[in-house]
Amino acid sequence: MDQTLDAQLGFAPDYDSPIPYRQRTREYYAAIGYTTPYRWAHYLSAPFIRLAKPLSQCRVATVTTAAPYQPDKGDQGPGAAYNGSAKFYTVYSGDTAQDHDLRISHIGYDRTHTTATDSNTWFPLPALRRAAAGRIGAVAPRFHGAPTNRSHRVTVETDAPEILARLRQDGADVAILVPNCPVCHQTCALTARHLEANGIPTVVMGCAKDIVEHAAVPRFLFSDFPLGNSAGKPHDVASQDRTLALALDLLESATGPQTTLQSPLRWNENGKWKLDYLNLAQIGEEELQRRRAEFDRQKELARPNRPSDQPVKAA
């Protein structure tokens, strides 16, 4: 079908579809020399439970893959390059009554289209506080950080159970999980499955549709935004509040597992930003070799923080 007829019928261009992150990361890492493809978590069904009471009476917790700022770990500010030394490998928690400086330089978000100048796009605590004025019962006393492990076993057997234990200590009724990078989406999907199977309803707010749906989660709010903006557009409170409201609506309205709701919000009118992320058609051989060397360097920077039983694999 030619472009003239496409326009007459009102079709969107083919590139303006959700980015195939699993395919692109597989091809990208193969191109820089990693010949063993990463195995993404895959399930055919998901656990599911309904809310036990109205959301207006629920204590809502949030789980993030962002990391507390560590001044001694190099550049972690807006626009910072990938910084493996800022990674964390054990679950951490923070007081939701306080403000926190959480950053995402330790993970592979979309650095071309995300400036990382507004943490509210990946950590929706302020939006949750606003929702506590009637939409939800209360914000849980703590939020929790989920390590972005490439090890499925560590996430399933260690980190997810630890987060479940902390949510129970907090008396949380539901959990909102907010990933950033591709592996983060898998981490949050696996954690959501564990929480739901153990009695806590969940919703994942994310941008990597193929990864989350491949892992089969109870509820998923999909925002077709660049990675790093799962909680809304930067410096746009209305977008952030709308995104959270959609996630809360989904918590209430989903009638069964593997329910995906796509946000109607668009990043911009032109979806060409989707052509950029790890797209080999736009990366030259010299740049690929430079990235291979940088990837190896970042693995070494992260090594001191990593437990000895957690090997790093290419995603």
C-alpha positions in Angstrom: 0.0 0.0 0.0 1.5 3.4 -1.0 1.9 6.3 1.3 -0.8 8.3 -0.5 -3.4 5.7 0.2 -2.1 5.3 3.8 -2.7 9.1 4.3 -6.2 8.8 2.8 -7.1 6.0 5.2 -5.6 7.8 8.2 -3.0 5.1 8.9 -0.2 5.8 11.2 3.4 5.1 9.9 4.7 1.6 10.7 7.5 3.0 12.9 5.0 4.6 15.2 4.3 1.4 17.2 5.6 0.2 20.5 9.3 -0.3 20.4 10.3 -4.1 20.2 12.8 -3.9 23.0 13.5 -7.6 23.3 14.4 -7.8 19.6 16.5 -4.6 19.6 18.5 -5.5 22.7 19.2 -9.0 21.4 20.4 -7.7 18.0 22.4 -4.9 19.6 24.3 -7.0 22.0 25.0 -9.6 19.3 26.4 -6.7 17.2 28.8 -5.6 19.9 30.1 -9.1 20.3 27.9 -10.9 22.9 26.9 -14.1 21.1 24.8 -15.7 23.9 21.3 -14.1 23.7 19.7 -13.1 27.0 16.7 -15.2 28.0 13.8 -12.8 28.9 11.3 -14.1 31.5 8.3 -15.6 29.8 5.0 -16.8 31.3 1.7 -17.8 29.7 -0.5 -16.8 32.6 -0.4 -14.5 35.6 -1.8 -14.5 39.2 -4.6 -12.1 39.9 -6.7 -11.0 42.9 -9.2 -8.2 43.1 -9.0 -5.3 45.6 -10.3 -6.4 49.0 -11.8 -2.9 49.6 -12.3 0.4 47.8 -9.1 2.1 46.7 -10.2 5.1 48.8 -9.6 2.9 51.8 -6.3 1.3 50.6 -2.8 2.0 51.7 -0.8 2.2 48.4 2.9 1.4 48.2 5.3 2.0 45.4 8.3 0.0 44.2 11.0 1.7 42.1 14.1 0.7 40.2 15.7 4.2 40.7 18.8 4.4 43.0 19.5 6.8 45.8 22.0 9.4 44.8 25.6 8.5 45.9 27.9 11.5 45.7 31.0 9.4 45.8 30.0 7.3 42.8 30.6 9.7 39.9 28.2 11.6 37.7 24.6 10.7 38.3 23.0 13.9 37.3 20.8 14.9 34.3 22.3 13.6 31.1 24.9 11.5 32.8 26.3 8.6 30.9 25.5 5.1 32.0 27.2 4.7 35.5 27.5 1.1 36.6 29.2 2.1 39.9 25.8 3.6 41.1 24.0 0.3 40.9 22.5 -1.4 44.0 22.1 -5.1 44.5 19.9 -5.4 47.6 16.4 -4.1 48.3 16.3 -0.8 50.1 13.4 1.3 51.6 12.7 4.9 52.2 10.3 7.0 54.3 7.5 8.3 52.1 7.0 11.3 54.4 10.4 12.6 53.3 11.6 13.8 49.9 14.3 11.6 48.2 16.9 12.2 45.5 16.5 9.1 43.4 18.3 8.8 40.0 18.5 6.5 37.0 22.1 6.9 35.7 22.8 3.3 36.8 20.5 1.8 34.1 19.9 1.9 30.4 17.1 4.4 29.9 16.6 6.4 26.7 19.3 8.9 26.9 18.6 10.4 23.5 15.0 11.5 24.4 15.1 11.6 28.2 17.1 14.3 29.9 16.5 12.9 33.4 15.9 16.4 34.8 12.6 15.5 36.6 12.6 12.5 38.9 8.8 12.7 39.1 8.8 10.9 35.7 10.2 7.7 37.3 9.4 8.1 41.0 5.7 9.1 41.4 5.8 9.8 45.2 4.6 13.4 44.8 1.7 12.3 42.6 0.8 9.6 45.2 0.8 12.2 47.9 -1.6 14.3 45.8 -3.8 11.2 45.3 -4.0 10.7 49.0 -6.4 13.7 49.1 -9.3 11.4 48.5 -8.4 9.1 45.6 -6.5 6.6 47.7 -6.7 5.9 51.4 -3.1 6.7 52.2 0.5 6.4 50.9 2.3 3.4 52.6 4.9 4.6 55.1 7.8 3.3 53.0 8.6 2.9 49.3 11.0 0.1 48.2 13.8 -0.2 45.7 14.0 -3.3 43.6 17.5 -4.2 42.3 17.7 -4.4 38.5 19.3 -7.8 38.4 19.7 -9.7 35.2 19.4 -12.9 37.2 15.8 -14.1 37.2 16.5 -16.4 40.0 17.8 -13.7 42.4 14.7 -11.5 41.6 12.2 -14.4 42.1 13.8 -16.1 45.0 15.4 -13.2 47.0 14.4 -9.7 46.0 10.7 -10.2 45.4 10.1 -12.1 48.7 12.0 -9.4 50.5 9.8 -6.7 49.0 6.7 -8.7 49.9 7.9 -9.0 53.5 8.4 -5.2 53.7 5.1 -4.4 52.2 3.4 -6.7 54.8 5.3 -4.9 57.5 4.0 -1.6 56.2 0.4 -2.8 56.0 0.3 -2.1 52.2 -3.0 -3.1 50.5 -1.8 -2.6 46.9 1.5 -1.9 45.1 2.4 0.2 42.1 5.7 -0.8 40.4 7.6 1.7 38.3 10.4 0.4 36.0 12.8 2.4 33.8 15.2 0.3 31.7 14.4 -2.9 29.8 15.7 -5.2 32.5 13.9 -3.0 35.1 10.6 -3.8 33.3 11.4 -7.5 33.7 12.3 -7.1 37.4 9.1 -5.3 38.1 7.1 -7.8 36.2 8.6 -10.7 38.2 8.1 -8.8 41.4 4.5 -8.0 40.6 3.7 -11.6 39.9 5.2 -12.6 43.3 3.2 -9.9 45.2 0.0 -10.8 43.5 0.4 -14.5 44.1 0.8 -13.7 47.8 -2.2 -11.5 48.2 -1.2 -7.9 47.2 -2.9 -6.5 44.1 -0.4 -4.8 41.7 -0.1 -2.6 38.7 3.0 -2.0 36.7 3.4 1.4 35.1 5.9 1.1 32.3 7.1 1.9 28.7 8.4 -1.5 27.5 5.2 -3.2 26.4 6.8 -6.3 24.9 8.9 -7.1 27.9 6.1 -6.8 30.5 3.6 -8.7 28.5 6.1 -11.4 27.7 6.5 -11.9 31.5 2.7 -11.9 32.0 1.7 -9.5 34.8 -1.7 -9.0 36.5 -2.2 -5.4 35.4 -0.1 -3.1 33.2 -0.4 0.5 32.3 1.5 1.1 29.1 2.8 4.6 28.4 4.3 4.8 24.9 7.1 7.1 26.1 10.9 6.9 26.0 12.3 4.7 28.8 12.7 6.6 32.0 9.2 8.2 31.8 7.0 5.5 33.2 5.3 8.0 35.5 4.5 10.7 33.0 6.2 13.5 31.0 8.9 15.6 32.6 8.0 18.9 34.2 4.3 18.2 33.4 2.3 17.7 36.6 -0.9 17.1 34.7 0.7 14.3 32.7 2.1 12.7 35.9 -1.2 12.9 37.7 -3.1 11.6 34.7 -0.7 8.7 34.4 -1.1 7.7 38.0 -4.8 8.1 37.8 -4.9 5.7 34.9 -2.9 3.1 36.9 -5.3 3.5 39.9 -8.3 3.1 37.6 -6.8 -0.1 36.3 -6.3 -1.4 39.8 -10.0 -1.0 40.3 -11.4 -2.0 36.9 -9.3 -5.0 35.7 -11.5 -8.1 35.7 -8.7 -10.6 35.2 -5.0 -11.1 34.7 -2.8 -9.8 31.9 -4.9 -6.7 31.5 -3.0 -4.0 29.6 -4.3 -0.4 29.4 -2.6 1.9 27.0 -2.3 5.5 28.1 -3.9 7.9 25.5 -1.0 10.4 26.2 1.6 10.8 23.4 5.2 11.8 23.9 4.9 14.2 20.9 3.0 14.4 17.6 5.9 12.8 15.7 6.7 9.2 16.8 10.1 9.1 15.1 11.8 9.1 18.5 11.0 5.3 18.4 13.5 4.8 15.6 16.5 5.7 17.8 16.8 3.3 20.8 19.4 0.7 20.1 18.6 0.7 16.4 21.4 -0.9 14.5 20.3 0.8 11.3 21.4 4.1 12.8 24.7 3.0 14.6 28.0 2.7 12.7 30.6 0.0 13.2 33.0 2.4 14.9 30.4 3.5 17.4 29.5 -0.1 18.1 33.0 -0.9 19.0 33.2 2.1 21.3 30.1 1.0 23.0 31.4 -2.6 23.5 34.5 -1.1 25.2 32.3 1.1 27.4 30.0 -1.7 28.3 33.0 -3.8 29.5 34.3 -0.8 31.5 31.0 -0.3 33.2 30.8 -4.0 34.2 34.1 -3.5 36.0 32.9 -0.4 37.7 29.8 -2.3 39.0 31.8 -5.3 40.1 32.7 -4.1 43.6 29.0 -3.6 44.4 27.9 -6.9 43.0 27.6 -10.1 45.2 29.9 -12.8 43.9 27.0 -15.1 43.0 25.4 -12.6 40.5 27.2 -12.8 37.1 26.5 -10.1 34.6 25.2 -11.1 31.2 24.4 -9.1 28.2 20.7 -8.2 27.9 
